[in-house]
């Protein structure tokens, strides 16, 4: 983008300090066009909603889930040195960390114009770093823009009312003029990658719910100590926690960006995740439209994927768990994968580095698939105790109504970037 086309606020955003963003972060919910109808903060905005500009949207979404170059890899794992550690599933890095480089999430967002997905989970580096380590901002924004797909016209169909939205957010969540960003994780794939991790580190799964080992696991006692176990509930709780970190840190990065840009907003989890994904059970509240299953033995519906957009690594999107294991291995070792010699990268001898990883052989894949298929067959879903597709954290961005804060708060309730935003960005 030509510097002459950029608003003054963009240049000032680039110079905004990290410490200032950390210490200045607050949940600033009251936006232009908002209304609190009653109570101590009763107030109706005198302004109409002001949607974010295209540049503002791109910057916020970039902060939440943009590509930041090549993933640097975990350089060594003691159990199979001198082979390169081969846990990662993506060659590119993003603005947030992911456990062992699994990167199973995709970033969705909605505004008045539509519902979108940032489909860059397996994208190559958006730009190579300069000698001083910097990145070309135009290249980053351009790459992000090319990876955005529009899924629906108009704002996500989710009424701002209980039970779809928590009672304390009904007046503010997903309203006209706002941008709502919400990363979604493929927890099924994360658990599969965790089974690979376990086997690489000398462990296999055991069924603590039914109090038995995985039938047939003894076939692999020559390659792994089958008495060295993680149980199903521990593994799945660990995986759920790991993807929660992935989802939340993306939104936190976006929250810091709001301070630098002078936008209001906050990160939260007060919208029903099943309703957003499409499992509300109400046809008038379709959300994203993910397919899902129900079972009397499950405490909640189980979303598994959205065809052609984000399909979980489990049935019915794969015929069985062995096919899902093959898909995981293809993501890791196939074209564009982190352990494919032909994939570009940041090293002086990239092909040598990527080729130093040990490829999961046939027997390794059989062992992982045996465990995964047992879970699916026994519990009717994969994973057994947590959703196949999971989301938790949202970031909302909007233009602050400063008059609300001036009426109710002492000076200092917002930053100088907020005070100057409309002048310097619009």
CORWO-V578657 format. One record per pair of residues at least 12 apart in sequence whose C-alpha atoms are under 7 Angstrom apart, sorted by the first residue. I is the first residue (numbers start at 1). J is the second residue. D is the distance in whole Angstrom. If there is no record, write none. Layout:
i=I j=J d=D
i=I j=J d=D
//
This chain:
i=1 j=138 d=6
i=7 j=424 d=6
i=7 j=425 d=5
i=8 j=424 d=5
i=8 j=425 d=6
i=9 j=261 d=7
i=9 j=424 d=5
i=9 j=425 d=5
i=13 j=260 d=5
i=13 j=261 d=6
i=16 j=260 d=6
i=21 j=256 d=5
i=21 j=259 d=6
i=21 j=260 d=6
i=22 j=256 d=7
i=24 j=259 d=7
i=24 j=415 d=7
i=25 j=256 d=6
i=25 j=259 d=6
i=27 j=265 d=6
i=27 j=266 d=5
i=28 j=264 d=5
i=28 j=265 d=5
i=28 j=266 d=6
i=29 j=264 d=7
i=29 j=265 d=5
i=29 j=266 d=7
i=30 j=400 d=6
i=30 j=401 d=6
i=31 j=398 d=6
i=31 j=399 d=5
i=31 j=400 d=4
i=31 j=401 d=5
i=32 j=45 d=6
i=32 j=47 d=5
i=32 j=48 d=6
i=32 j=49 d=5
i=32 j=50 d=7
i=32 j=399 d=6
i=32 j=400 d=6
i=32 j=401 d=5
i=33 j=45 d=5
i=33 j=47 d=5
i=33 j=48 d=5
i=33 j=49 d=4
i=34 j=172 d=7
i=35 j=171 d=7
i=36 j=171 d=7
i=49 j=176 d=6
i=49 j=177 d=5
i=50 j=177 d=5
i=50 j=399 d=7
i=51 j=177 d=4
i=51 j=178 d=6
i=52 j=398 d=7
i=58 j=141 d=7
i=60 j=254 d=6
i=60 j=257 d=7
i=62 j=144 d=7
i=63 j=95 d=6
i=63 j=253 d=6
i=63 j=254 d=5
i=63 j=257 d=6
i=64 j=95 d=7
i=64 j=250 d=4
i=64 j=251 d=5
i=64 j=253 d=6
i=64 j=254 d=5
i=65 j=94 d=6
i=65 j=95 d=6
i=65 j=107 d=6
i=65 j=250 d=6
i=66 j=94 d=5
i=66 j=95 d=6
i=66 j=144 d=6
i=67 j=92 d=7
i=67 j=93 d=6
i=67 j=94 d=4
i=67 j=95 d=7
i=67 j=125 d=7
i=67 j=126 d=6
i=68 j=93 d=5
i=68 j=94 d=5
i=68 j=95 d=6
i=68 j=125 d=7
i=68 j=126 d=7
i=69 j=92 d=6
i=69 j=93 d=6
i=69 j=125 d=4
i=69 j=126 d=6
i=69 j=127 d=6
i=69 j=128 d=6
i=70 j=91 d=6
i=70 j=92 d=4
i=70 j=93 d=5
i=70 j=125 d=5
i=70 j=345 d=6
i=70 j=346 d=6
i=71 j=91 d=6
i=71 j=92 d=5
i=71 j=93 d=5
i=79 j=201 d=7
i=83 j=356 d=6
i=83 j=357 d=5
i=83 j=358 d=6
i=84 j=356 d=5
i=84 j=357 d=4
i=85 j=357 d=6
i=86 j=357 d=6
i=86 j=358 d=7
i=87 j=100 d=6
i=87 j=101 d=7
i=87 j=197 d=6
i=88 j=100 d=6
i=88 j=101 d=4
i=88 j=102 d=5
i=88 j=332 d=7
i=88 j=338 d=7
i=89 j=101 d=6
i=89 j=102 d=5
i=89 j=103 d=7
i=89 j=331 d=6
i=89 j=332 d=5
i=89 j=337 d=7
i=89 j=338 d=7
i=90 j=102 d=7
i=90 j=103 d=6
i=90 j=122 d=6
i=90 j=332 d=7
i=90 j=337 d=6
i=90 j=338 d=6
i=91 j=122 d=7
i=91 j=124 d=7
i=91 j=337 d=6
i=91 j=338 d=4
i=92 j=122 d=7
i=92 j=123 d=6
i=92 j=124 d=5
i=92 j=125 d=5
i=95 j=250 d=7
i=96 j=246 d=7
i=96 j=249 d=6
i=96 j=250 d=5
i=97 j=246 d=6
i=98 j=246 d=5
i=99 j=242 d=6
i=102 j=190 d=7
i=103 j=121 d=7
i=104 j=185 d=6
i=104 j=186 d=5
i=104 j=189 d=7
i=104 j=190 d=6
i=105 j=121 d=7
i=105 j=183 d=6
i=105 j=184 d=5
i=105 j=185 d=4
i=105 j=186 d=6
i=106 j=118 d=6
i=106 j=119 d=6
i=106 j=121 d=6
i=106 j=183 d=6
i=106 j=184 d=5
i=106 j=185 d=6
i=107 j=182 d=6
i=107 j=183 d=4
i=107 j=184 d=6
i=108 j=181 d=6
i=108 j=182 d=5
i=108 j=183 d=6
i=109 j=180 d=5
i=109 j=181 d=4
i=109 j=182 d=6
i=110 j=155 d=6
i=110 j=156 d=6
i=110 j=179 d=6
i=110 j=180 d=5
i=110 j=181 d=7
i=111 j=155 d=5
i=111 j=178 d=6
i=111 j=179 d=5
i=111 j=180 d=7
i=112 j=154 d=5
i=112 j=155 d=5
i=112 j=176 d=6
i=112 j=177 d=6
i=113 j=153 d=6
i=113 j=154 d=5
i=113 j=155 d=6
i=114 j=150 d=7
i=114 j=152 d=5
i=114 j=153 d=4
i=114 j=154 d=4
i=114 j=155 d=5
i=115 j=150 d=6
i=115 j=151 d=5
i=115 j=152 d=5
i=115 j=153 d=6
i=115 j=154 d=7
i=115 j=155 d=6
i=115 j=156 d=6
i=116 j=148 d=7
i=116 j=149 d=5
i=116 j=150 d=4
i=116 j=151 d=5
i=117 j=148 d=6
i=117 j=149 d=5
i=117 j=150 d=7
i=118 j=147 d=6
i=118 j=148 d=5
i=118 j=149 d=7
i=119 j=147 d=5
i=119 j=148 d=6
i=120 j=147 d=6
i=126 j=139 d=7
i=126 j=140 d=6
i=126 j=143 d=6
i=127 j=139 d=6
i=127 j=140 d=7
i=156 j=287 d=6
i=157 j=285 d=6
i=157 j=286 d=6
i=157 j=287 d=6
i=158 j=285 d=6
i=158 j=287 d=6
i=160 j=173 d=7
i=164 j=271 d=6
i=164 j=272 d=5
i=164 j=275 d=6
i=165 j=270 d=6
i=165 j=271 d=4
i=165 j=272 d=6
i=166 j=270 d=5
i=166 j=271 d=6
i=169 j=270 d=7
i=177 j=398 d=7
i=178 j=396 d=7
i=178 j=397 d=6
i=178 j=398 d=5
i=179 j=396 d=6
i=179 j=397 d=5
i=179 j=398 d=6
i=180 j=394 d=7
i=180 j=395 d=6
i=180 j=396 d=5
i=180 j=397 d=7
i=181 j=394 d=6
i=181 j=395 d=5
i=181 j=396 d=6
i=182 j=393 d=6
i=182 j=394 d=5
i=182 j=395 d=6
i=183 j=247 d=6
i=183 j=391 d=7
i=184 j=390 d=6
i=184 j=391 d=5
i=185 j=243 d=7
i=185 j=389 d=6
i=185 j=390 d=5
i=185 j=391 d=6
i=186 j=312 d=6
i=186 j=388 d=6
i=186 j=389 d=5
i=186 j=390 d=7
i=187 j=387 d=7
i=187 j=388 d=5
i=187 j=389 d=5
i=187 j=390 d=6
i=188 j=312 d=6
i=188 j=313 d=6
i=188 j=314 d=6
i=188 j=382 d=6
i=188 j=383 d=6
i=188 j=388 d=5
i=188 j=389 d=7
i=189 j=312 d=7
i=189 j=313 d=5
i=190 j=239 d=7
i=191 j=236 d=7
i=191 j=239 d=6
i=195 j=368 d=6
i=196 j=368 d=6
i=202 j=224 d=5
i=202 j=225 d=6
i=203 j=224 d=7
i=203 j=225 d=7
i=203 j=226 d=7
i=203 j=228 d=5
i=203 j=229 d=5
i=203 j=230 d=7
i=204 j=226 d=6
i=204 j=228 d=7
i=204 j=229 d=5
i=204 j=230 d=6
i=205 j=229 d=5
i=205 j=230 d=5
i=205 j=231 d=6
i=205 j=232 d=6
i=205 j=371 d=7
i=206 j=229 d=6
i=206 j=230 d=6
i=206 j=231 d=5
i=206 j=232 d=6
i=207 j=231 d=6
i=207 j=232 d=6
i=208 j=231 d=6
i=208 j=232 d=6
i=214 j=371 d=7
i=214 j=374 d=7
i=233 j=385 d=7
i=236 j=385 d=7
i=236 j=386 d=7
i=244 j=392 d=7
i=247 j=393 d=6
i=248 j=393 d=6
i=251 j=267 d=6
i=251 j=393 d=7
i=251 j=394 d=7
i=251 j=395 d=5
i=252 j=267 d=7
i=255 j=267 d=7
i=260 j=417 d=7
i=261 j=417 d=6
i=262 j=417 d=4
i=262 j=418 d=4
i=262 j=421 d=5
i=263 j=397 d=6
i=263 j=398 d=6
i=263 j=399 d=5
i=263 j=400 d=6
i=263 j=418 d=6
i=264 j=397 d=6
i=264 j=398 d=5
i=264 j=399 d=6
i=264 j=400 d=5
i=265 j=396 d=5
i=265 j=397 d=4
i=265 j=398 d=6
i=266 j=395 d=6
i=266 j=396 d=6
i=266 j=397 d=7
i=267 j=393 d=7
i=267 j=394 d=5
i=267 j=395 d=4
i=267 j=396 d=6
i=268 j=393 d=6
i=268 j=394 d=5
i=268 j=395 d=7
i=269 j=392 d=6
i=269 j=393 d=5
i=269 j=394 d=6
i=273 j=391 d=6
i=273 j=392 d=6
i=275 j=287 d=6
i=276 j=288 d=6
i=277 j=289 d=6
i=277 j=290 d=6
i=278 j=290 d=5
i=279 j=292 d=6
i=279 j=301 d=7
i=279 j=303 d=7
i=289 j=306 d=7
i=290 j=303 d=6
i=290 j=304 d=7
i=290 j=305 d=5
i=290 j=306 d=5
i=291 j=303 d=6
i=291 j=304 d=6
i=291 j=305 d=6
i=291 j=306 d=6
i=292 j=304 d=6
i=302 j=387 d=5
i=302 j=388 d=6
i=303 j=387 d=7
i=303 j=388 d=6
i=303 j=389 d=6
i=304 j=388 d=5
i=304 j=389 d=6
i=305 j=389 d=7
i=312 j=388 d=7
i=312 j=389 d=7
i=314 j=382 d=6
i=321 j=369 d=6
i=321 j=372 d=6
i=321 j=373 d=5
i=322 j=369 d=5
i=325 j=365 d=7
i=325 j=369 d=6
i=333 j=359 d=7
i=338 j=354 d=7
i=339 j=354 d=5
i=339 j=355 d=6
i=339 j=357 d=6
i=340 j=354 d=6
i=340 j=355 d=6
i=341 j=354 d=5
i=341 j=355 d=5
//
